[in-house]
Amino acid sequence: MIFERIRSATAGGVVGAEVPRDYDRASLVGPGDVDRFAETVDDYRAQVFRVSESEIAATVHGLLGEGARVVVPVDLPPSWVEGVSTVYDTGLSVDEFDSVDAVVTGCRVGIAATGTIVLDAGFAQGRRALTLVPDHHICIVRADQVVETVPQAFAVLDATRPLTFVSGPSATSDIELNRVEGVHGPRRLDVVIVETVATS
């Protein structure tokens, strides 16, 4: 009975509805708005700091408590953590990650539209566990790594690499919408944006 009604209704052919195709067709290349990136990251309850290259180490040091121990990828530039007690990840266990006070890494790209940082285990980023276990993540983002949109980010990312998308500190909500932070990643995220020096 039901099938007969369907056949009867569609006997003359189905006329499809017009589907709008006015998607955002922004260019997949070009710099992102660093001011917008800083604002959207801040909206996610992450702290944002805008510094010059020479101020990275002092900023990182200031974000840590006295005597703090920090785990870092083996290829992190030493100048970023000068004067900080560092432990290099040479195959540390999860328990060892959990015993440090913070992790400092770079990133692959920052997305201005969403305030998202993407890590791909590349230069100065380390493996995924490095940024998911410690309770405090300090991420260094160069201004020239910021793109405007998610499609622009995917245009520069390699989908075969282990991609981690970070939009603020790890958080979830229970059934009563009570926010709980640090459930499946760092409870605290500090983003240090390194301003690009214009050359003439």
CYANA upper distance limits for C-alpha pairs under 8 A (distance plus 0.5 A):
  1 MET  CA      5 ARG  CA      6.91
  2 ILE  CA      6 ILE  CA      6.85
  3 PHE  CA      7 ARG  CA      6.63
  4 GLU  CA      8 SER  CA      6.57
  5 ARG  CA      9 ALA  CA      6.57
  6 ILE  CA     10 THR  CA      6.64
  7 ARG  CA     11 ALA  CA      6.21
 10 THR  CA     14 VAL  CA      6.34
 27 SER  CA    152 GLN  CA      8.08
 28 LEU  CA    151 PRO  CA      7.16
 28 LEU  CA    152 GLN  CA      5.12
 28 LEU  CA    155 ALA  CA      6.97
 29 VAL  CA    152 GLN  CA      6.91
 30 GLY  CA    147 VAL  CA      7.64
 31 PRO  CA    144 ASP  CA      7.36
 31 PRO  CA    146 VAL  CA      7.05
 31 PRO  CA    147 VAL  CA      5.88
 31 PRO  CA    148 GLU  CA      7.34
 32 GLY  CA     37 PHE  CA      8.37
 32 GLY  CA    111 ILE  CA      7.96
 32 GLY  CA    112 ALA  CA      6.71
 32 GLY  CA    144 ASP  CA      8.48
 32 GLY  CA    146 VAL  CA      5.58
 32 GLY  CA    147 VAL  CA      4.30
 32 GLY  CA    148 GLU  CA      4.52
 32 GLY  CA    149 THR  CA      8.24
 33 ASP  CA     37 PHE  CA      6.78
 33 ASP  CA    112 ALA  CA      6.62
 33 ASP  CA    146 VAL  CA      7.71
 33 ASP  CA    147 VAL  CA      7.64
 33 ASP  CA    148 GLU  CA      6.64
 34 VAL  CA     38 ALA  CA      6.67
 34 VAL  CA    112 ALA  CA      7.19
 34 VAL  CA    143 ALA  CA      6.84
 34 VAL  CA    146 VAL  CA      6.97
 35 ASP  CA     39 GLU  CA      6.83
 36 ARG  CA     40 THR  CA      6.67
 36 ARG  CA    112 ALA  CA      6.02
 36 ARG  CA    113 ALA  CA      7.59
 37 PHE  CA     41 VAL  CA      6.59
 37 PHE  CA    110 GLY  CA      7.91
 37 PHE  CA    111 ILE  CA      6.99
 37 PHE  CA    112 ALA  CA      4.28
 37 PHE  CA    113 ALA  CA      7.22
 37 PHE  CA    114 THR  CA      8.04
 37 PHE  CA    115 GLY  CA      5.87
 37 PHE  CA    146 VAL  CA      7.94
 38 ALA  CA     42 ASP  CA      6.64
 38 ALA  CA     48 VAL  CA      6.93
 38 ALA  CA    112 ALA  CA      8.06
 38 ALA  CA    115 GLY  CA      7.75
 39 GLU  CA     43 ASP  CA      6.77
 39 GLU  CA    115 GLY  CA      8.10
 40 THR  CA     44 TYR  CA      7.28
 40 THR  CA    112 ALA  CA      7.40
 40 THR  CA    113 ALA  CA      7.67
 40 THR  CA    114 THR  CA      6.75
 40 THR  CA    115 GLY  CA      5.00
 41 VAL  CA     45 ARG  CA      7.74
 41 VAL  CA     46 ALA  CA      6.57
 41 VAL  CA     47 GLN  CA      8.27
 41 VAL  CA     48 VAL  CA      7.66
 41 VAL  CA    114 THR  CA      8.23
 41 VAL  CA    115 GLY  CA      4.85
 41 VAL  CA    116 THR  CA      7.48
 41 VAL  CA    167 SER  CA      7.63
 41 VAL  CA    168 GLY  CA      7.01
 41 VAL  CA    191 VAL  CA      8.49
 42 ASP  CA     46 ALA  CA      5.68
 42 ASP  CA     47 GLN  CA      6.53
 42 ASP  CA     48 VAL  CA      6.75
 42 ASP  CA    115 GLY  CA      8.43
 44 TYR  CA    115 GLY  CA      8.18
 44 TYR  CA    167 SER  CA      7.18
 44 TYR  CA    168 GLY  CA      5.25
 44 TYR  CA    169 PRO  CA      7.81
 45 ARG  CA    168 GLY  CA      6.66
 45 ARG  CA    169 PRO  CA      7.53
 46 ALA  CA    168 GLY  CA      5.88
 46 ALA  CA    169 PRO  CA      6.88
 46 ALA  CA    188 ARG  CA      7.52
 46 ALA  CA    189 LEU  CA      5.63
 46 ALA  CA    190 ASP  CA      6.16
 46 ALA  CA    191 VAL  CA      7.51
 47 GLN  CA    189 LEU  CA      7.10
 47 GLN  CA    190 ASP  CA      5.26
 47 GLN  CA    191 VAL  CA      6.63
 48 VAL  CA    190 ASP  CA      6.51
 48 VAL  CA    191 VAL  CA      5.38
 48 VAL  CA    192 VAL  CA      6.45
 48 VAL  CA    193 ILE  CA      7.77
 49 PHE  CA    190 ASP  CA      8.21
 49 PHE  CA    191 VAL  CA      6.75
 49 PHE  CA    192 VAL  CA      5.26
 49 PHE  CA    193 ILE  CA      6.47
 50 ARG  CA    192 VAL  CA      6.42
 50 ARG  CA    193 ILE  CA      5.24
 50 ARG  CA    194 VAL  CA      6.49
 50 ARG  CA    195 GLU  CA      7.13
 51 VAL  CA     55 GLU  CA      6.31
 51 VAL  CA     56 ILE  CA      7.14
 51 VAL  CA     59 THR  CA      8.49
 51 VAL  CA    192 VAL  CA      7.49
 51 VAL  CA    193 ILE  CA      6.70
 51 VAL  CA    194 VAL  CA      5.62
 51 VAL  CA    195 GLU  CA      6.50
 52 SER  CA     56 ILE  CA      7.35
 52 SER  CA    194 VAL  CA      5.85
 52 SER  CA    195 GLU  CA      5.92
 52 SER  CA    196 THR  CA      8.12
 53 GLU  CA    194 VAL  CA      6.43
 53 GLU  CA    195 GLU  CA      7.78
 55 GLU  CA     59 THR  CA      6.62
 56 ILE  CA     60 VAL  CA      6.66
 56 ILE  CA     79 SER  CA      8.37
 56 ILE  CA     80 TRP  CA      6.00
 56 ILE  CA     81 VAL  CA      8.27
 56 ILE  CA    192 VAL  CA      8.05
 56 ILE  CA    194 VAL  CA      8.07
 57 ALA  CA     61 HIS  CA      6.53
 57 ALA  CA     79 SER  CA      6.95
 57 ALA  CA     80 TRP  CA      5.11
 57 ALA  CA     81 VAL  CA      5.51
 57 ALA  CA     82 GLU  CA      6.11
 57 ALA  CA     83 GLY  CA      8.07
 58 ALA  CA     62 GLY  CA      6.59
 59 THR  CA     63 LEU  CA      6.91
 59 THR  CA    192 VAL  CA      8.45
 60 VAL  CA     64 LEU  CA      7.28
 60 VAL  CA     80 TRP  CA      7.99
 60 VAL  CA     81 VAL  CA      7.27
 60 VAL  CA    138 ILE  CA      7.90
 61 HIS  CA     81 VAL  CA      7.84
 61 HIS  CA     83 GLY  CA      7.86
 61 HIS  CA     84 VAL  CA      6.78
 64 LEU  CA     68 ALA  CA      6.55
 64 LEU  CA    102 ALA  CA      8.42
 67 GLY  CA     85 SER  CA      7.74
 68 ALA  CA     84 VAL  CA      8.21
 68 ALA  CA     85 SER  CA      7.15
 68 ALA  CA    100 VAL  CA      8.17
 68 ALA  CA    101 ASP  CA      6.33
 68 ALA  CA    102 ALA  CA      8.31
 69 ARG  CA     84 VAL  CA      8.01
 69 ARG  CA     85 SER  CA      5.64
 69 ARG  CA     86 THR  CA      6.31
 69 ARG  CA     87 VAL  CA      7.58
 69 ARG  CA    100 VAL  CA      5.89
 69 ARG  CA    101 ASP  CA      5.93
 69 ARG  CA    102 ALA  CA      7.38
 70 VAL  CA     84 VAL  CA      7.91
 70 VAL  CA     85 SER  CA      6.66
 70 VAL  CA     86 THR  CA      5.26
 70 VAL  CA     87 VAL  CA      6.45
 70 VAL  CA    100 VAL  CA      6.33
 70 VAL  CA    101 ASP  CA      6.32
 70 VAL  CA    102 ALA  CA      5.39
 70 VAL  CA    103 VAL  CA      5.85
 70 VAL  CA    104 VAL  CA      7.50
 71 VAL  CA     86 THR  CA      6.12
 71 VAL  CA     87 VAL  CA      5.08
 71 VAL  CA     88 TYR  CA      6.17
 71 VAL  CA     89 ASP  CA      6.98
 71 VAL  CA     97 PHE  CA      7.78
 71 VAL  CA    100 VAL  CA      7.12
 71 VAL  CA    102 ALA  CA      6.93
 71 VAL  CA    103 VAL  CA      5.34
 71 VAL  CA    104 VAL  CA      7.20
 71 VAL  CA    130 LEU  CA      8.35
 72 VAL  CA     76 LEU  CA      7.03
 72 VAL  CA     86 THR  CA      7.22
 72 VAL  CA     87 VAL  CA      6.74
 72 VAL  CA     88 TYR  CA      5.62
 72 VAL  CA     89 ASP  CA      6.57
 72 VAL  CA    103 VAL  CA      6.28
 72 VAL  CA    104 VAL  CA      5.93
 72 VAL  CA    105 THR  CA      6.92
 72 VAL  CA    126 GLY  CA      8.10
 72 VAL  CA    130 LEU  CA      8.42
 73 PRO  CA     88 TYR  CA      6.34
 73 PRO  CA     89 ASP  CA      5.96
 73 PRO  CA    104 VAL  CA      8.38
 73 PRO  CA    105 THR  CA      7.35
 73 PRO  CA    124 ALA  CA      6.30
 73 PRO  CA    125 GLN  CA      6.56
 73 PRO  CA    126 GLY  CA      5.25
 73 PRO  CA    127 ARG  CA      8.46
 73 PRO  CA    130 LEU  CA      8.44
 74 VAL  CA     88 TYR  CA      5.94
 74 VAL  CA     89 ASP  CA      6.57
 74 VAL  CA     90 THR  CA      7.51
 74 VAL  CA    124 ALA  CA      7.94
 74 VAL  CA    126 GLY  CA      7.93
 75 ASP  CA    123 PHE  CA      7.06
 75 ASP  CA    124 ALA  CA      5.72
 76 LEU  CA     80 TRP  CA      8.03
 76 LEU  CA    105 THR  CA      7.36
 76 LEU  CA    106 GLY  CA      8.03
 76 LEU  CA    123 PHE  CA      7.89
 76 LEU  CA    124 ALA  CA      4.83
 76 LEU  CA    125 GLN  CA      7.94
 77 PRO  CA     81 VAL  CA      8.21
 77 PRO  CA    124 ALA  CA      7.71
 78 PRO  CA     82 GLU  CA      6.61
 81 VAL  CA     86 THR  CA      8.06
 89 ASP  CA    126 GLY  CA      8.26
 89 ASP  CA    130 LEU  CA      8.27
 92 LEU  CA     96 GLU  CA      6.42
 92 LEU  CA     97 PHE  CA      7.23
 93 SER  CA     97 PHE  CA      6.84
 94 VAL  CA     98 ASP  CA      6.64
 94 VAL  CA    129 ALA  CA      8.03
 94 VAL  CA    133 VAL  CA      7.47
 95 ASP  CA     99 SER  CA      6.83
 96 GLU  CA    100 VAL  CA      7.45
 97 PHE  CA    130 LEU  CA      7.40
 97 PHE  CA    133 VAL  CA      6.60
 97 PHE  CA    134 PRO  CA      6.27
 98 ASP  CA    133 VAL  CA      6.44
 98 ASP  CA    134 PRO  CA      5.81
 98 ASP  CA    135 ASP  CA      8.10
 99 SER  CA    134 PRO  CA      8.22
100 VAL  CA    134 PRO  CA      7.13
101 ASP  CA    134 PRO  CA      7.28
101 ASP  CA    135 ASP  CA      7.48
101 ASP  CA    136 HIS  CA      7.22
102 ALA  CA    134 PRO  CA      6.13
102 ALA  CA    135 ASP  CA      6.81
102 ALA  CA    136 HIS  CA      5.07
102 ALA  CA    137 HIS  CA      6.27
102 ALA  CA    138 ILE  CA      7.77
103 VAL  CA    130 LEU  CA      7.67
103 VAL  CA    131 THR  CA      7.11
103 VAL  CA    134 PRO  CA      6.80
103 VAL  CA    136 HIS  CA      6.82
103 VAL  CA    137 HIS  CA      5.51
103 VAL  CA    138 ILE  CA      6.61
104 VAL  CA    137 HIS  CA      6.57
104 VAL  CA    138 ILE  CA      5.25
104 VAL  CA    139 CYS  CA      6.33
104 VAL  CA    140 ILE  CA      8.07
105 THR  CA    124 ALA  CA      6.12
105 THR  CA    125 GLN  CA      5.45
105 THR  CA    126 GLY  CA      7.94
105 THR  CA    131 THR  CA      8.42
105 THR  CA    137 HIS  CA      8.25
105 THR  CA    138 ILE  CA      7.03
105 THR  CA    139 CYS  CA      5.58
105 THR  CA    140 ILE  CA      6.67
106 GLY  CA    119 LEU  CA      8.43
106 GLY  CA    123 PHE  CA      7.86
106 GLY  CA    124 ALA  CA      5.55
106 GLY  CA    125 GLN  CA      5.70
106 GLY  CA    139 CYS  CA      5.95
106 GLY  CA    140 ILE  CA      5.16
106 GLY  CA    141 VAL  CA      6.65
107 CYS  CA    117 ILE  CA      7.40
107 CYS  CA    118 VAL  CA      6.68
107 CYS  CA    119 LEU  CA      5.41
107 CYS  CA    120 ASP  CA      7.91
107 CYS  CA    122 GLY  CA      8.30
107 CYS  CA    123 PHE  CA      8.31
107 CYS  CA    124 ALA  CA      7.69
107 CYS  CA    125 GLN  CA      6.43
107 CYS  CA    139 CYS  CA      7.43
107 CYS  CA    140 ILE  CA      7.25
107 CYS  CA    141 VAL  CA      6.67
108 ARG  CA    117 ILE  CA      8.21
108 ARG  CA    118 VAL  CA      6.24
108 ARG  CA    119 LEU  CA      5.66
108 ARG  CA    120 ASP  CA      6.73
108 ARG  CA    122 GLY  CA      7.62
108 ARG  CA    145 GLN  CA      7.46
108 ARG  CA    157 LEU  CA      8.42
109 VAL  CA    117 ILE  CA      6.49
109 VAL  CA    118 VAL  CA      5.82
109 VAL  CA    119 LEU  CA      7.61
109 VAL  CA    141 VAL  CA      8.05
109 VAL  CA    145 GLN  CA      5.49
109 VAL  CA    146 VAL  CA      6.30
109 VAL  CA    147 VAL  CA      7.63
109 VAL  CA    153 ALA  CA      7.29
110 GLY  CA    115 GLY  CA      7.53
110 GLY  CA    116 THR  CA      6.23
110 GLY  CA    117 ILE  CA      4.96
110 GLY  CA    118 VAL  CA      6.69
110 GLY  CA    141 VAL  CA      7.61
110 GLY  CA    145 GLN  CA      6.59
110 GLY  CA    146 VAL  CA      5.01
110 GLY  CA    147 VAL  CA      6.68
110 GLY  CA    153 ALA  CA      8.23
111 ILE  CA    115 GLY  CA      6.02
111 ILE  CA    116 THR  CA      5.64
111 ILE  CA    117 ILE  CA      6.88
111 ILE  CA    146 VAL  CA      6.29
111 ILE  CA    147 VAL  CA      5.70
111 ILE  CA    148 GLU  CA      6.11
111 ILE  CA    149 THR  CA      6.35
111 ILE  CA    150 VAL  CA      6.92
111 ILE  CA    153 ALA  CA      7.24
112 ALA  CA    116 THR  CA      7.73
112 ALA  CA    146 VAL  CA      7.07
112 ALA  CA    147 VAL  CA      6.62
112 ALA  CA    148 GLU  CA      5.31
112 ALA  CA    149 THR  CA      6.96
113 ALA  CA    148 GLU  CA      6.26
113 ALA  CA    149 THR  CA      5.97
113 ALA  CA    150 VAL  CA      7.96
114 THR  CA    149 THR  CA      8.09
114 THR  CA    150 VAL  CA      8.24
114 THR  CA    167 SER  CA      8.13
115 GLY  CA    167 SER  CA      6.60
115 GLY  CA    168 GLY  CA      8.35
116 THR  CA    165 PHE  CA      6.93
116 THR  CA    166 VAL  CA      5.95
116 THR  CA    167 SER  CA      5.03
116 THR  CA    168 GLY  CA      8.01
117 ILE  CA    165 PHE  CA      6.32
117 ILE  CA    166 VAL  CA      5.52
117 ILE  CA    167 SER  CA      6.93
118 VAL  CA    163 LEU  CA      7.18
118 VAL  CA    164 THR  CA      6.09
118 VAL  CA    165 PHE  CA      5.12
118 VAL  CA    166 VAL  CA      6.69
119 LEU  CA    125 GLN  CA      7.16
119 LEU  CA    162 PRO  CA      8.48
119 LEU  CA    163 LEU  CA      6.21
119 LEU  CA    164 THR  CA      5.62
119 LEU  CA    165 PHE  CA      7.11
120 ASP  CA    125 GLN  CA      7.82
120 ASP  CA    157 LEU  CA      8.47
120 ASP  CA    161 ARG  CA      6.37
120 ASP  CA    162 PRO  CA      5.85
120 ASP  CA    163 LEU  CA      5.08
120 ASP  CA    164 THR  CA      6.89
121 ALA  CA    125 GLN  CA      5.64
121 ALA  CA    126 GLY  CA      5.55
121 ALA  CA    127 ARG  CA      5.68
121 ALA  CA    128 ARG  CA      7.14
121 ALA  CA    161 ARG  CA      7.91
121 ALA  CA    162 PRO  CA      7.05
121 ALA  CA    163 LEU  CA      7.96
122 GLY  CA    126 GLY  CA      7.20
126 GLY  CA    130 LEU  CA      6.91
127 ARG  CA    131 THR  CA      8.07
128 ARG  CA    132 LEU  CA      7.04
128 ARG  CA    162 PRO  CA      8.04
128 ARG  CA    164 THR  CA      7.76
129 ALA  CA    133 VAL  CA      6.44
130 LEU  CA    134 PRO  CA      7.64
131 THR  CA    137 HIS  CA      7.07
131 THR  CA    185 GLY  CA      8.01
131 THR  CA    186 PRO  CA      7.96
132 LEU  CA    184 HIS  CA      7.63
132 LEU  CA    185 GLY  CA      5.01
132 LEU  CA    186 PRO  CA      6.57
133 VAL  CA    185 GLY  CA      6.49
133 VAL  CA    186 PRO  CA      7.17
134 PRO  CA    185 GLY  CA      8.03
134 PRO  CA    186 PRO  CA      6.51
135 ASP  CA    182 GLY  CA      7.45
135 ASP  CA    185 GLY  CA      7.48
135 ASP  CA    186 PRO  CA      4.68
135 ASP  CA    187 ARG  CA      5.79
135 ASP  CA    188 ARG  CA      6.87
136 HIS  CA    186 PRO  CA      5.72
136 HIS  CA    187 ARG  CA      6.67
136 HIS  CA    188 ARG  CA      5.22
136 HIS  CA    189 LEU  CA      6.46
136 HIS  CA    190 ASP  CA      8.37
137 HIS  CA    186 PRO  CA      6.67
137 HIS  CA    188 ARG  CA      6.81
137 HIS  CA    189 LEU  CA      5.46
137 HIS  CA    190 ASP  CA      6.81
138 ILE  CA    189 LEU  CA      6.49
138 ILE  CA    190 ASP  CA      5.26
138 ILE  CA    191 VAL  CA      6.44
138 ILE  CA    192 VAL  CA      7.77
139 CYS  CA    189 LEU  CA      8.06
139 CYS  CA    190 ASP  CA      6.77
139 CYS  CA    191 VAL  CA      5.47
139 CYS  CA    192 VAL  CA      6.59
140 ILE  CA    191 VAL  CA      6.58
140 ILE  CA    192 VAL  CA      5.33
140 ILE  CA    193 ILE  CA      6.60
140 ILE  CA    194 VAL  CA      7.61
141 VAL  CA    145 GLN  CA      7.18
141 VAL  CA    146 VAL  CA      8.29
141 VAL  CA    191 VAL  CA      7.50
141 VAL  CA    192 VAL  CA      6.52
141 VAL  CA    193 ILE  CA      5.33
141 VAL  CA    194 VAL  CA      6.59
142 ARG  CA    146 VAL  CA      7.78
142 ARG  CA    193 ILE  CA      6.13
142 ARG  CA    194 VAL  CA      5.14
142 ARG  CA    195 GLU  CA      6.96
142 ARG  CA    196 THR  CA      7.54
143 ALA  CA    193 ILE  CA      6.68
143 ALA  CA    194 VAL  CA      6.22
143 ALA  CA    195 GLU  CA      5.78
143 ALA  CA    196 THR  CA      6.17
144 ASP  CA    196 THR  CA      7.10
147 VAL  CA    152 GLN  CA      6.76
147 VAL  CA    153 ALA  CA      6.85
148 GLU  CA    152 GLN  CA      7.20
148 GLU  CA    153 ALA  CA      8.41
149 THR  CA    153 ALA  CA      6.94
150 VAL  CA    154 PHE  CA      6.82
151 PRO  CA    155 ALA  CA      6.68
152 GLN  CA    156 VAL  CA      7.34
153 ALA  CA    157 LEU  CA      6.71
154 PHE  CA    158 ASP  CA      8.11
154 PHE  CA    159 ALA  CA      8.50
159 ALA  CA    163 LEU  CA      7.92
168 GLY  CA    189 LEU  CA      6.84
169 PRO  CA    181 GLU  CA      7.46
169 PRO  CA    182 GLY  CA      7.57
169 PRO  CA    185 GLY  CA      7.80
169 PRO  CA    186 PRO  CA      6.33
169 PRO  CA    187 ARG  CA      5.78
169 PRO  CA    188 ARG  CA      5.81
169 PRO  CA    189 LEU  CA      5.69
170 SER  CA    181 GLU  CA      6.06
170 SER  CA    182 GLY  CA      5.53
170 SER  CA    183 VAL  CA      6.89
170 SER  CA    184 HIS  CA      6.55
170 SER  CA    185 GLY  CA      5.46
170 SER  CA    186 PRO  CA      6.05
170 SER  CA    187 ARG  CA      6.14
170 SER  CA    188 ARG  CA      8.25
171 ALA  CA    179 ARG  CA      7.20
171 ALA  CA    180 VAL  CA      6.01
171 ALA  CA    181 GLU  CA      4.59
171 ALA  CA    182 GLY  CA      6.38
171 ALA  CA    183 VAL  CA      6.78
171 ALA  CA    184 HIS  CA      8.00
171 ALA  CA    187 ARG  CA      7.98
172 THR  CA    179 ARG  CA      6.26
172 THR  CA    180 VAL  CA      5.89
172 THR  CA    181 GLU  CA      6.92
172 THR  CA    183 VAL  CA      7.61
173 SER  CA    177 LEU  CA      5.41
173 SER  CA    178 ASN  CA      5.68
173 SER  CA    179 ARG  CA      4.96
173 SER  CA    180 VAL  CA      6.33
174 ASP  CA    178 ASN  CA      6.06
174 ASP  CA    179 ARG  CA      7.41
174 ASP  CA    180 VAL  CA      8.15
181 GLU  CA    186 PRO  CA      8.46
181 GLU  CA    187 ARG  CA      5.79
182 GLY  CA    186 PRO  CA      5.67
182 GLY  CA    187 ARG  CA      4.37
182 GLY  CA    188 ARG  CA      8.14
183 VAL  CA    187 ARG  CA      8.13
